[in-house]
């Protein structure tokens, strides 16, 4: 077979490899959102810059544009616009979220029940890792949480489990070990609300460690 001659392969023997996608990093995703989330006047200016700058896009000399007899105007077209009326949001037959005048598309639903309120677990726990909140502050937090849940049509019972751990002086391993023992003692508890320390670096580290602990315990139960 000559090297300069084409080789033809039957279509039935061809295997097309799937497209390999690369996951974006958090920084790349943030840059992408910033580049695409533009105000209308910014989008308009970007289009004008491209159309009026021949070094970026020379429409007049483009052979494909001429072949199709297309003319791209330098100026953007002005069209008449109108603001659509805001609809009412109906949650259920007894609750309708109305919008106040001049609200600019914002609905106030702070005291509106959910369409199908979920059932709050009867057994749940509150874990306090904060050094600035004592038990009385956590009780006030629960009262506010129960009040918000009540407005949404949910019954939030008092937490049967309450534990305080000193995140400033205890290691993360000690806290995780305490949580592991606590969860094994209360296997029917499906919800733990954790109040993280005020220190963000410590809180982020503990948050990631607790998520990993819950993931490992969940996988262990599935495998068993």
C-alpha positions as a Markdown table, in Angstrom:
| # | Residue | x | y | z |
|---|---|---|---|---|
| 1 | Unk | 0.0 | 0.0 | 0.0 |
| 2 | Unk | 1.4 | 3.3 | -1.1 |
| 3 | Unk | 2.0 | 5.9 | 1.6 |
| 4 | Unk | 0.6 | 8.8 | -0.5 |
| 5 | Unk | -2.7 | 7.0 | -1.2 |
| 6 | Unk | -5.6 | 7.4 | 1.2 |
| 7 | Unk | -6.8 | 4.4 | 3.2 |
| 8 | Unk | -10.5 | 3.9 | 3.6 |
| 9 | Unk | -12.0 | 2.1 | 6.5 |
| 10 | Unk | -15.7 | 0.8 | 6.7 |
| 11 | Unk | -17.8 | 2.9 | 9.0 |
| 12 | Unk | -18.7 | -0.2 | 11.0 |
| 13 | Unk | -15.1 | -0.6 | 12.2 |
| 14 | Unk | -14.8 | 3.0 | 13.5 |
| 15 | Unk | -15.1 | 3.6 | 17.2 |
| 16 | Unk | -15.6 | 7.2 | 18.2 |
| 17 | Unk | -14.0 | 8.1 | 21.6 |
| 18 | Unk | -16.3 | 10.0 | 23.9 |
| 19 | Unk | -15.4 | 13.6 | 24.6 |
| 20 | Unk | -13.3 | 14.0 | 27.7 |
| 21 | Unk | -14.4 | 16.8 | 29.9 |
| 22 | Unk | -12.3 | 18.6 | 32.4 |
| 23 | Unk | -13.9 | 19.8 | 35.6 |
| 24 | Unk | -13.4 | 23.4 | 36.3 |
| 25 | Unk | -11.8 | 24.5 | 39.5 |
| 26 | Unk | -13.6 | 26.8 | 41.9 |
| 27 | Unk | -11.4 | 29.7 | 40.7 |
| 28 | Unk | -12.1 | 29.0 | 37.0 |
| 29 | Unk | -15.9 | 28.7 | 37.7 |
| 30 | Unk | -15.8 | 32.0 | 39.5 |
| 31 | Unk | -14.0 | 33.7 | 36.6 |
| 32 | Unk | -16.5 | 32.2 | 34.2 |
| 33 | Unk | -19.5 | 33.5 | 36.2 |
| 34 | Unk | -18.0 | 36.9 | 36.4 |
| 35 | Unk | -17.3 | 37.0 | 32.7 |
| 36 | Unk | -20.9 | 35.9 | 31.7 |
| 37 | Unk | -22.8 | 37.8 | 34.4 |
| 38 | Unk | -22.7 | 41.2 | 32.9 |
| 39 | Unk | -25.1 | 44.1 | 33.2 |
| 40 | Unk | -27.0 | 44.9 | 29.9 |
| 41 | Unk | -25.0 | 48.1 | 29.2 |
| 42 | Unk | -21.8 | 46.1 | 29.6 |
| 43 | Unk | -23.0 | 43.5 | 27.1 |
| 44 | Unk | -24.0 | 46.2 | 24.7 |
| 45 | Unk | -20.6 | 47.9 | 25.0 |
| 46 | Unk | -18.8 | 44.6 | 24.4 |
| 47 | Unk | -20.8 | 43.9 | 21.2 |
| 48 | Unk | -20.1 | 47.4 | 20.0 |
| 49 | Unk | -16.4 | 47.1 | 20.7 |
| 50 | Unk | -16.2 | 43.9 | 18.6 |
| 51 | Unk | -18.3 | 45.3 | 15.7 |
| 52 | Unk | -16.4 | 48.5 | 15.5 |
| 53 | Unk | -12.9 | 47.1 | 15.9 |
| 54 | Unk | -11.7 | 45.5 | 12.6 |
| 55 | Unk | -8.8 | 43.9 | 14.3 |
| 56 | Unk | -11.2 | 41.7 | 16.3 |
| 57 | Unk | -13.9 | 41.0 | 13.8 |
| 58 | Unk | -13.8 | 42.4 | 10.3 |
| 59 | Unk | -17.3 | 41.6 | 9.0 |
| 60 | Unk | -17.0 | 43.8 | 5.9 |
| 61 | Unk | -14.0 | 41.8 | 4.5 |
| 62 | Unk | -15.2 | 38.4 | 5.7 |
| 63 | Unk | -15.7 | 36.2 | 2.5 |
| 64 | Unk | -18.4 | 34.1 | 4.2 |
| 65 | Unk | -20.4 | 37.2 | 5.1 |
| 66 | Unk | -20.1 | 38.5 | 1.6 |
| 67 | Unk | -21.0 | 35.2 | 0.0 |
| 68 | Unk | -24.3 | 35.1 | 2.0 |
| 69 | Unk | -25.0 | 38.7 | 1.3 |
| 70 | Unk | -25.1 | 39.6 | 5.0 |
| 71 | Unk | -24.6 | 43.0 | 6.3 |
| 72 | Unk | -23.9 | 43.6 | 10.0 |
| 73 | Unk | -24.8 | 47.1 | 11.0 |
| 74 | Unk | -22.3 | 49.0 | 13.2 |
| 75 | Unk | -25.1 | 50.4 | 15.3 |
| 76 | Unk | -27.4 | 48.2 | 17.5 |
| 77 | Unk | -31.1 | 48.3 | 16.8 |
| 78 | Unk | -33.4 | 50.1 | 19.2 |
| 79 | Unk | -36.5 | 48.2 | 20.1 |
| 80 | Unk | -39.5 | 49.1 | 22.4 |
| 81 | Unk | -39.5 | 47.1 | 25.6 |
| 82 | Unk | -42.0 | 46.8 | 28.4 |
| 83 | Unk | -41.9 | 45.5 | 32.0 |
| 84 | Unk | -44.0 | 42.3 | 32.4 |
| 85 | Unk | -46.4 | 42.4 | 35.4 |
| 86 | Unk | -45.2 | 40.4 | 38.4 |
| 87 | Unk | -47.2 | 37.2 | 38.9 |
| 88 | Unk | -48.6 | 36.1 | 42.3 |
| 89 | Unk | -47.0 | 33.0 | 43.8 |
| 90 | Unk | -49.6 | 30.5 | 45.0 |
| 91 | Unk | -48.2 | 28.1 | 47.6 |
| 92 | Unk | -51.5 | 26.4 | 48.5 |
| 93 | Unk | -55.2 | 27.2 | 48.6 |
| 94 | Unk | -54.8 | 29.2 | 51.7 |
| 95 | Unk | -51.5 | 31.0 | 51.0 |
| 96 | Unk | -50.8 | 33.4 | 48.2 |
| 97 | Unk | -47.6 | 35.5 | 48.1 |
| 98 | Unk | -48.4 | 38.9 | 46.9 |
| 99 | Unk | -45.8 | 41.5 | 45.8 |
| 100 | Unk | -45.8 | 45.0 | 47.2 |
| 101 | Unk | -45.7 | 47.9 | 44.8 |
| 102 | Unk | -42.3 | 48.9 | 43.5 |
| 103 | Unk | -40.7 | 45.7 | 44.8 |
| 104 | Unk | -38.6 | 45.1 | 41.7 |
| 105 | Unk | -39.4 | 41.4 | 41.4 |
| 106 | Unk | -39.0 | 40.5 | 45.1 |
| 107 | Unk | -41.6 | 38.5 | 46.9 |
| 108 | Unk | -42.0 | 38.5 | 50.6 |
| 109 | Unk | -42.8 | 35.0 | 51.8 |
| 110 | Unk | -41.5 | 35.2 | 55.4 |
| 111 | Unk | -44.8 | 34.1 | 56.8 |
| 112 | Unk | -46.1 | 31.8 | 54.1 |
| 113 | Unk | -46.6 | 28.1 | 54.6 |
| 114 | Unk | -44.9 | 25.7 | 52.2 |
| 115 | Unk | -47.0 | 23.9 | 49.7 |
| 116 | Unk | -46.1 | 20.5 | 51.3 |
| 117 | Unk | -44.3 | 21.1 | 54.6 |
| 118 | Unk | -41.8 | 18.5 | 55.4 |
| 119 | Unk | -41.9 | 16.6 | 58.7 |
| 120 | Unk | -39.2 | 17.7 | 61.1 |
| 121 | Unk | -37.5 | 14.7 | 62.8 |
| 122 | Unk | -38.7 | 13.9 | 66.3 |
| 123 | Unk | -35.2 | 13.0 | 67.4 |
| 124 | Unk | -32.5 | 15.5 | 66.5 |
| 125 | Unk | -29.5 | 17.0 | 68.1 |
| 126 | Unk | -27.9 | 20.4 | 68.6 |
| 127 | Unk | -24.1 | 20.3 | 68.8 |
| 128 | Unk | -22.5 | 23.6 | 70.1 |
| 129 | Unk | -18.9 | 24.1 | 69.1 |
| 130 | Unk | -19.0 | 27.9 | 69.5 |
| 131 | Unk | -17.1 | 29.6 | 72.3 |
| 132 | Unk | -19.4 | 32.7 | 72.1 |
| 133 | Unk | -22.7 | 30.9 | 72.5 |
| 134 | Unk | -23.7 | 29.2 | 75.8 |
| 135 | Unk | -26.7 | 26.9 | 76.4 |
| 136 | Unk | -29.1 | 29.9 | 76.9 |
| 137 | Unk | -28.1 | 31.4 | 73.6 |
| 138 | Unk | -28.7 | 28.0 | 71.9 |
| 139 | Unk | -32.2 | 27.9 | 73.5 |
| 140 | Unk | -32.9 | 31.3 | 72.1 |
| 141 | Unk | -31.7 | 30.1 | 68.7 |
| 142 | Unk | -34.0 | 27.1 | 68.9 |
| 143 | Unk | -37.0 | 29.3 | 69.8 |
| 144 | Unk | -36.4 | 31.4 | 66.7 |
| 145 | Unk | -35.9 | 28.3 | 64.5 |
| 146 | Unk | -39.2 | 26.8 | 65.9 |
| 147 | Unk | -41.0 | 30.1 | 65.2 |
| 148 | Unk | -39.8 | 30.2 | 61.6 |
| 149 | Unk | -40.7 | 26.6 | 61.1 |
| 150 | Unk | -44.2 | 27.2 | 62.5 |
| 151 | Unk | -44.7 | 30.0 | 60.0 |
| 152 | Unk | -43.8 | 27.6 | 57.3 |
| 153 | Unk | -46.3 | 25.0 | 58.5 |
| 154 | Unk | -43.7 | 22.8 | 60.2 |
| 155 | Unk | -43.6 | 21.5 | 63.8 |
| 156 | Unk | -40.0 | 21.8 | 65.1 |
| 157 | Unk | -39.8 | 19.8 | 68.4 |
| 158 | Unk | -37.2 | 20.5 | 71.1 |
| 159 | Unk | -33.9 | 18.8 | 70.4 |
| 160 | Unk | -33.5 | 15.8 | 72.6 |
| 161 | Unk | -29.7 | 15.8 | 72.2 |
| 162 | Unk | -27.6 | 18.8 | 73.2 |
| 163 | Unk | -23.8 | 18.6 | 73.5 |
| 164 | Unk | -21.1 | 21.3 | 74.0 |
| 165 | Unk | -17.5 | 20.7 | 72.9 |
| 166 | Unk | -14.6 | 23.1 | 73.4 |
| 167 | Unk | -13.4 | 23.5 | 69.8 |
| 168 | Unk | -10.7 | 25.9 | 71.0 |
| 169 | Unk | -8.9 | 23.5 | 73.4 |
| 170 | Unk | -10.0 | 20.1 | 72.1 |
| 171 | Unk | -8.4 | 18.6 | 69.0 |
| 172 | Unk | -10.6 | 17.8 | 65.9 |
| 173 | Unk | -9.9 | 14.1 | 66.5 |
| 174 | Unk | -11.3 | 14.4 | 70.0 |
| 175 | Unk | -14.4 | 16.2 | 68.7 |
| 176 | Unk | -14.9 | 13.6 | 65.9 |
| 177 | Unk | -14.5 | 10.7 | 68.4 |
| 178 | Unk | -17.2 | 12.3 | 70.7 |
| 179 | Unk | -19.5 | 12.7 | 67.7 |
| 180 | Unk | -18.9 | 9.1 | 66.6 |
| 181 | Unk | -19.8 | 7.8 | 70.0 |
| 182 | Unk | -22.9 | 10.1 | 70.1 |
| 183 | Unk | -24.2 | 8.9 | 66.8 |
| 184 | Unk | -23.7 | 5.3 | 67.6 |
| 185 | Unk | -25.6 | 5.8 | 70.8 |
| 186 | Unk | -28.5 | 7.4 | 68.9 |
| 187 | Unk | -28.8 | 5.4 | 65.6 |
| 188 | Unk | -32.3 | 6.7 | 64.9 |
| 189 | Unk | -31.1 | 10.3 | 65.0 |
| 190 | Unk | -31.1 | 11.5 | 61.4 |
| 191 | Unk | -30.4 | 15.2 | 61.9 |
| 192 | Unk | -27.6 | 17.1 | 63.7 |
| 193 | Unk | -27.4 | 20.8 | 63.7 |
| 194 | Unk | -23.8 | 21.9 | 64.4 |
| 195 | Unk | -22.9 | 25.4 | 65.5 |
| 196 | Unk | -19.4 | 26.0 | 64.3 |
| 197 | Unk | -16.7 | 28.1 | 66.0 |
| 198 | Unk | -16.5 | 31.8 | 65.2 |
| 199 | Unk | -13.0 | 31.3 | 64.0 |
| 200 | Unk | -13.5 | 30.7 | 60.3 |
| 201 | Unk | -10.3 | 28.7 | 59.7 |
| 202 | Unk | -11.1 | 26.3 | 62.6 |
| 203 | Unk | -14.8 | 26.2 | 61.6 |
| 204 | Unk | -14.0 | 25.2 | 58.0 |
| 205 | Unk | -11.6 | 22.5 | 59.1 |
| 206 | Unk | -14.1 | 21.0 | 61.5 |
| 207 | Unk | -17.0 | 21.3 | 59.0 |
| 208 | Unk | -15.0 | 19.3 | 56.4 |
| 209 | Unk | -14.0 | 16.7 | 59.0 |
| 210 | Unk | -17.6 | 16.2 | 60.2 |
| 211 | Unk | -18.8 | 15.8 | 56.6 |
| 212 | Unk | -16.1 | 13.1 | 56.0 |
| 213 | Unk | -17.1 | 11.4 | 59.2 |
| 214 | Unk | -20.8 | 11.2 | 58.2 |
| 215 | Unk | -19.9 | 10.0 | 54.8 |
| 216 | Unk | -17.7 | 7.2 | 56.1 |
| 217 | Unk | -20.4 | 6.1 | 58.6 |
| 218 | Unk | -23.1 | 6.2 | 55.9 |
| 219 | Unk | -20.9 | 4.1 | 53.6 |
| 220 | Unk | -20.2 | 1.7 | 56.4 |
| 221 | Unk | -23.9 | 1.1 | 57.1 |
| 222 | Unk | -24.6 | 0.6 | 53.4 |
| 223 | Unk | -21.8 | -2.0 | 53.1 |
| 224 | Unk | -23.0 | -3.8 | 56.2 |
